[in-house]
Amino acid sequence: MKLLTAQQIKELEAHTLVQQKITNADLMQRAASKTYNWIKRNLGLNYSYSIICGKGNNGGDGLVLAQFLIRNDYDIECVLLDISDRQTPEYEAELARLKRSDIKIKIVRSEGDLEQLNFNGRIVIDAIFGIGLSRAAEGVAGKLIRRINSHNTVKVVAIDLPSGLYCDRLNEPLDPIVHADYTLTFHVPKPSFFFLEGGNAIGKIIVLDIRLEHEYASNIDSNHFYLTPSMVGSYLNKRTIFTHKGTYGHANLIGGSRGKIGAAVLMTRAASFSGAGLITATVPSVGFEILQTMVPVAMCDDAYGKDVLEGKIQVEDRFTYGVGPGIGTSRETAQFLGEFLKQVNRPVVIDADAINCIAQNPEMLVDLPENSILTPHVKEFRGLAGETKNSHEQLDLLTEFSIKHKVYIVLKDARTTVCTPEGNCFFSLNGTPGMATGGTGDVLTGLLTGLLAQGYTPDQTAKLGLVLHGVAGELAAEKHSEYAMTAESIIEELGNAFKELLK
């Protein structure tokens, strides 16, 4: 599904109104109905609610939602931000309807009016600003947002996007933005949800389908896309009865050095949970007994160095290779990697210290096999491609690098991004802050290598691996908490992640 700019969303909504012969008011009813149903299922009647509305159509959504809630016996108050003479006709009409009920309404016109507001112990519904916001919230609006953030609310639920956050631009660090626990967004996540500048305000994102014209949306020009488990789940091949371990590929995981054999263990274990039929780990001899003990399903090749990988590896066509975790950046290992890249003639997965070696020896870039999958975290990518000032510049550089070198980049971050050699970027919302712990990248390398070994295309592999890794991380956090989960607990949830994708 394509990610859309604010202007493209407005065009899609306008097309939907014409095509479906409905009005803006009808569309607001849909949005409010979907929002109400989510609130009913997930929050319920046991709380008091404050719905805070601006004077645009996002505020109109809030006013319609207020009518749903009041009709269903919710304890609510409506806070209206009235700092402009401008209001949409839909807002005006819905306010007139709301005033005919016995709802409590508070008006905020000045800073003094903010003193009447107490959100402690309440659920706040944020419907102040929508996708049309063109400048930072300031004055009374900015202070209202900061007041929401400073109170001890039960939960904060943002409608479409947190107020103060731009739809497709980057916010400045000090811009006031509502910090939501949940963002109930319509049709598709907004581009700003995937970037550091403001992305921490989003909370958990719930995408609500309000039946905008999907065919029209699919034809809008965009090279940014949103991935979900159901989308990539269709890639998974059904297994037939008369198959054997040779049917599902042979992954060779190259990694480790003295003191970093754990990285090789993690990626090899992850590959063994990926569905690959056969697994080999290529490690320096210092890691041989560790690998054989920790991953008994894997074969082990320790012919290339004692403490670090060195020498000239014999590349074999029967293997699909993943290389990098824990190998270090010694001169011997860099030479080993350079020889490997000169020999290999099919896509490989390249991570961690292998990327650092390439960054230090950029002449290796010409030997990258086309359609290989590189999996740097942000710092590794900067070392490889250069510094950038913000997330938009980083995304532009990521796209440029992928096109130039004809490789897939899986850029690991809070919102991991896959960029293709054609310059298309794919984003996923799956994952959890609990994955910010050592070894999770090594797990991704093993998972990707195992998928690639099974015959999935590099494109399928990158997208499948991204989503499986994120879903497994979420399941691990549910079981262990975001604080106590480890890279190993992600591996243990890969089976359940596959089940989620197969639903």
N, C-alpha and C positions, 0 to 999 in steps of 0.2 A: 504494500500500500504506500502511495506516495505521500511524503510530507509536503505541506503547502504553506506558502506565505500568507500573511494577513489579507493581501489583495486577492490572492487566488481563492481563499476561503470565501471572501465576499462574493466573488464571481460565481463560485460553485453554489452558494446559497441563492443568489439571484436566478441562476439557471434552474435550480430546484423549484423555486416558486412558480416559474413559468411552466415548466414541464409537468409538474404535479397539480397545477391550478390551485395553489394554496396561497395564503397570505403570510406576512411576517408574524402575525399574531398566532397563526396555526403552528408555525415552526417553533415559536416560543412555548406553546402548549406541549408540543412533543418533548422539547428539552426539559421543561419543568416536570413533566410526567415521568420521564426516565430518571431524573434526579430524585424525585420523591420516592419512586420505587426502590432506588438504591438506599436512601435514608431509612425507609421503612424496614428493609431487610437487615441493615447493618448497624443502625443507631437506635431507632425506635422511640417510643413514647416516654421513656423514663428520664428524659432530660428537658431542660428549658433551652430554647433556641433564640438566637439573635440573628436576624437576616439583615445584612448591611448592603444597601443598594445605592449605586450611582444613578445618573439620569439617562444613561444610554440603554441599548438593548440588553446588555449584560445585567443591568439593574432591572430591566423589564422581566428577564428570566427569573430574577429573585422575587419580584412581586407576584408572578404567577405561581412560583413555588410556595410563597407564603399563603396563597389562597388554597392550594392543595393541603398544606399542613393544618391550616385553621379549620378546614372542613373535616379533618380527620382527628380533631381534638388534641392537637399538639399545643404545648405551652410556648407561644412565640411572641417576640416583639420585633418590630420592623424599624430599622434605623435608616433614615433617608439623608444622604449627603446632598445638600442643596446649596451649592456654591457657584452655580451658573444659571443663567436664564435659559440656556439651551437644554432641551430634552427631546427625546424621540417621540413621535406620535404613539408608538406602541407603549412606551413607558407611561405616558400621560393617561392613556386609556386604561391600562392595568391598575394604575394608582387610583383612578376614580372607582374602579370595581372594588379594590381592596378597602377603600374608605367606607364602603357600605357595610363592612363587617365590623365586629367589635374588637379588632386587633389593636394592640398597643403600638402607637407610632411615635417615634422620637425624631425630631428634625435637627440636623447639624448644619448650621450656617457659619459658625465662627468657632474660634478656639475655645471660647467660654462654654459653648454647648457640649464640648467633649467631656466636661466634668460630670455630666449627668449619666455617662455611659459606664457601666460596670459589667464586664464580660466574665468575671471570675465564676467558675463553676458552671459555665454555660457552653453549649455548642454554638460556634459562630459560623454562619454561612456567608461567605465573601462573594458578593455580586456587585462590587464597586466599579471596576473597570474591566473591559473585555479586550478583544484582539485589536481594537482600534487605537489603543493607547500610543501616542506619538511622542510624548515627552515624560520625563520623570515626574512622579507624583510629588507635589510640593505643597507648602502652605497647610491649610486645614486638612486636605486629603492625605498629605504625607504624615501629619501628626495622628490622624485617625488610624492609619496603617500601623504606625509605631505603637499606638495604644492597644490595638488588637494583639500585637506581638508581645507586649509587656504583661498582659493579663494572664492569669492562671486559668485558661480555658480548658474545658474537657477535651474538645477537638476543634480544629478549624478545617472547614470544608470549602475549597475554592470552586466556583462554577466556571468552567472552561479553562481558566488559568488564574493563578494568584494575582490579585490586583497589584499593579506596579511593575509586573514583569512584562516585557515586550514579547510579542508573538514570534518575531523572526530577527530582531536586533539584539545586540548584547547590552546588558545593563552595566552601569558603572558601579564600583564597589559599595558606595554609600547610598545608592538609590533605595528609597523605602519600598519594600516588597512584602506583602503578606506571607507569613511562613505557615503554609498549609500542612496539615497532616494527611489530607486527601485532596487530590485535584480531580474533579469529575469533568473530563474534557470531552468535547463533542466531535464525532466523526474520526478524528485522528489526532495523535499527540502533536503539539506545536513544536516547531524547530528549536525554540529556546530551551525546551525541557532537557535537551541533550548536552548542554554546555555548562561549564563551570560558572560562568557569569550569570548568576541567578538560579541555576539549577538546583541548588540546595533548598530552595523555598518550595519545591513542588510537593514533597511528601510522596505518598503512594498514588500512582496514576491509575485512574479507572477510565477506560474509553467507552463512551456511550454512543450507540448508533442511533442517530435521529433521522435516518433514511434520506440522507442527501444522495444525489444522483451519482452512484458509484462509477458507472460507465463514463460519464463526463469527467469525473475526478481522475480516472485512470488515463485519460488523454491529455491532461494538463502537463505542460512541460516542466519536468523536475528530475534531477538526478539524485535526489535524496529519498530514501525509502525507509519504512518502518517494518521490522520483522516481529512476528509473533510465533509462539510454539506451533499453532495450528498451521501456519503458512509453511514452515520448514519441515513439519512432520510429514508432509506429503512427499518429501524426498526419500524417506526411509524405504529401503527395498524389502519386500516381503521375502522371507526365507522359504525355500522349497525343501522337500523331504530328502531328495537324493543329492545331498551336498556333503562336503567334508571340510576339514580345516584348511586345505589348500585352496578351496573355493573363495575364501574370504580374506586372502592377501597375507603378506608377510611384512610386518612393520619392523624396521631397524632403528632403534633409538640410540643416538650417539651423544654421550654426555658424561659429566662428572670429572672430578680431579680430586687430589687429596684434600680432605676437609669439605668437599662438596658432592660426595657420592649420593647424599640424600636427594639432590635434584634429579639425578639419573633414576633413582628408585621411584620417585613420584611420577615422572613421566612414563616410565616403563609400566608401573601399576595402572596408570590411567589408560594407556594403550591396551592393556589386557582387559579393561572394562569397556572398550569401544566397540567390540564386535569383531575385531581383527582375528583371523584364524591362527596366525603364528606371530610370535614376538621374539625378537633378538635385541639384547642390549649390548652396545659396543662401548666399553669403558676401559680406562687404564687398569692395569692389573691390581692396583691397590683396592679397587672396588669389586673385584671378582667374587670373593666369598660373600660380601654384603649383598650383592645382587642375587646371587644364587639362593641365599637364605631368605631375603625379603620378598623376592618375586619368583617363586619356584616354577611358575608356568612359563617363564621366559628362558630362552637360551642366552648364553653370555659369551662374548668375544672380547678377550683381553689382550690381543696381540699387538696393540699399538701404544706402547709406553707404560711406565710403571706408575708414576705419580700424576702425570698429565698425558693427554693424547698427543702423540707425535708420530712422525714417519709418514708413510704413504699408504692410505687405505685402498684396498681393492674393492671398487664399487661393482656391485652385481645387480643385474636387471631384475632379479627375483625380489629384491627388497624395495620397499618404499621408505624413504629416510626422513627422520626428524633429527635435528642437530642443534645443540647450543647450551641447554641448561647445565650449569656447573662446570663448564669446560675451562673457564678462566681465559685470560688473554695473553698468555706467555708467548714468546716468539715461536717456540716449538709448536704450540697449538695453533697459532695463526697460520703457520706454514702447512700444518696438517689440514686445516680447513680450506686453505687455498688450493691444495692438491685435490681435495675432495670435490670442490666446486668445478674444477677443470674437467673432472671425469664424469660427473653425474649429468645425465641428459634428459631427465624427466623432473616434474615438479617435486620439490622437497619442502619440508616445514623447517623454518629457521627462526631461532629464538635466542634471547638472553645474550650470553657471552659470544655466541656466533655473530650476532648483530653488532656487538661491541667490537669484535675483531674486524668486521667489514668496515665499520666506521673509522677504525684506525688504519685500515688498508683499503681505501676506496677503489683501488684498481680491481678488487675482487667483484665489484658490482657488474662488470661486463660478463662475468662468468655465471651470474645467477640464471638458473634455468627459467625459461618463460613459464608464467603461471604458478611459480612457487608461492608459498604462503609465509610471509614474515609476520612475527607476532611481538613487536616491541611494546613496552610500556612507554609512557610519554617521554620520560627522560632519555630512554634508549633511542626513540625516534628523533629527538632533538640532536643527539650525537650523530645520528646517521644522516639527517636531512637538513638540519639547521634550526636556529632559534626563531620563534615567532612571538608576536606581542599579545595575541589573544586567540580565542578558540576558533574564530572565523578564519584567521590567517593560518592557523594550524591545519584546519580542514582543507583549505586551498592547497597548502604545501603537500598534505597527504595525497590529495587527488593528483597533483602534478607528479609526485614521485611514483605513484602506482602506474600512471600512464607511461611515463618515461622509461621505466625499467620493466614494464609488462609483468608486474607481480601483484598479488593480493596482499594487502596490509590489514592485519587485525590489530588495530591500535587499542591496547588495553588501558582502560580508564574507568571512572565511575559509570560512564555510559560508553561501553566498548563499541567501536566503529569498524565495519568492514568496508574497505575501499577496493574496487576492482580495477583491472587494467584498462577497462573502458571509461573509468572515471565516475562510476556510480558508487554512492555511499549508502550503506545500510546500517541502521541503528536498532538497538534492542533495549527494551526497558527491563529485561530480566537480569537478575543479580541482586546483590545486597552488600552494604558496607562491611559485613562480616568477611567478605572475600578479600579485604585489604589485609592479607596476612601472607607470610612467606610460603612459597611453593605453589600458590594457585596458578601462576603462569606456567610452571612446569607441568601441572596437570593438564592445562589447555594444550600444550605442545604434544603431549602423549595422545590426548583425545583426537586432535586433528590428524596426527600421523596415522593412527589406527583407522580413522574414517577414510583417509586418502588411500590407504592400502587396500580397502575393500572395493575400490573402484568408483567411489563417488568422485564427481568432477571437483577440481579445486574450488569452483564457485559454490557448489553444494556443500563441500567440506567446510569452507570458511563460515558459511551461514549456519549450518547444522551445529558445528562446534561452538560457535558463539552462543547460540540459544541453549544448547544442552548444558554447557558450562554454567550459564547463568541460572537456569532452572535448578540444576543440582546444588548450586550455592544457596538458593532460596530454601530448598528442602533441608539442607544441612543446618541452616540458621533456625528453621522451625524446630528441629530436633535438639540442637545444642545451644541455641542462642547465637546472636551475632558476635558475642564476646568470646565464647568458648569453642566455636567451630574452627577447624583447621583445614589445610589442603587435603589431608587424608579423609576427612569427613565428606568433602566434595566428591572424592573418588567413590566412596561408599554409597553415594546417592545417585550415581550415574544411571544405574538400572532403573530407579524410579523416575529419573528424568526422561529416559527413553519411553517409559510408560505414559508420561504426561504428553509427549509428542505424538504418541500413537492413538490418543483418545479421539 
